[in-house]
Amino acid sequence: AHPARCKFTRTKIKSQIGDVRDCGGTGIEVVSGSHSRDDYFVFARHAREEGLLASAGSDYHGPEQPWIDLGRLPALPEGCRPIWTRLGLPAASTPSAAVCA
């Protein structure tokens, strides 16, 4: 979770993502309340290059973190395949909209 928090080199990140995929992982977190906008695009590129699904989460842990809004997320970057499509939810929805629909 929250791969952008790990300040690894690009080589190390690619190695870690490869390990996740090799162990049966099918997706990586692309959008998070703890990621910067630049992080979204970096991890979107990794997801596309590795053929992985993209997930998103607000990283909300309660009202003691008022800078993070529950379910308030930007859309996944262009070209990402949302992990929630595996549940039959529409790709165009956001996780919160898909769950609440």
N, C-alpha and C positions, 0 to 999 in steps of 0.2 A: 504494500500500500504506500502511496505517496512517493513514487520513485524519484521525483524531482528533489525531495529532501536529501537524498543521498548525493553528496557532491563527488560523484565518480567521474572519471574521464569518459569520453565517448566510447573508447575501446572497452572499458569496464562495463559500461551500461549495456553495450551490445552483447557482451559476454553473458551478463546476468539475464538479459532478455532471452538469449539463446538457451540458457539453462532452464528458464521457466517453460519455454516452448518444448524443449526436449523432455521435460518431466510431465508433459500433458497439458500445460497451461495454454489457454486459448485467447487470452486478452491481457491488456495492461491498462492501468489508469492513465488517462490522458488529461482530463479536466478534474481539478480538485480545488477546493477552497484554499488549500495551502500551496497551490502552484501559481506561478506568474503567467501572464499572457504568453510570454516567450516559451515558457515550459510547455504550454499546451501544444505549440507548434513543433517543438522538439520531439515530444513523445508521440504526437500524431505521426510524424515522419517515421519514427521507430516502428510504430504499429503497422503502418503501410508497408515499410520495407520488409518486415518480418512476417507479414500476412496474419497479423493478430487483430482481434476485435478490440474496440476501444470502450473503456468504461469512464464513468463520470460520477463524482460524489462531492457534496458540499463540504464534507469534513466537519459537519455540525456535531458538537458534543454537549450542547446545552447552553442556557442563557448566560453562563459565565464567560462565554466567548461572543460578545455582541458584534464583533467585526465579521463574523461568518453567519450568513443568512441560511436558514434551513431550506433546502431545495432550490436555492437561487443560484443557477448555473448558466454560464454561456453555452451556446450550442457547441457540439464537437466540431473541430476544424474540418473543412472540406476534405472529402476522400476517406474519412474514417468510417469503418463499419461498426455501428453501435452494438455492444454486447447484448443489449436488451432485445435485439431482433431474434435472438435464439429462443426467446420466450414467446415469440409471435407478436410482439409489440411493434408498432410502426417505427421505421428508422427515423422519420422526421420529428418524432416526439422527443422531448427531454425526459430524463428518468422520472422526475416528479410529475410531469404532465401525463406520462404513460401510466404510472401507477395510479394516479387519481382519476384517469379517464374511465 
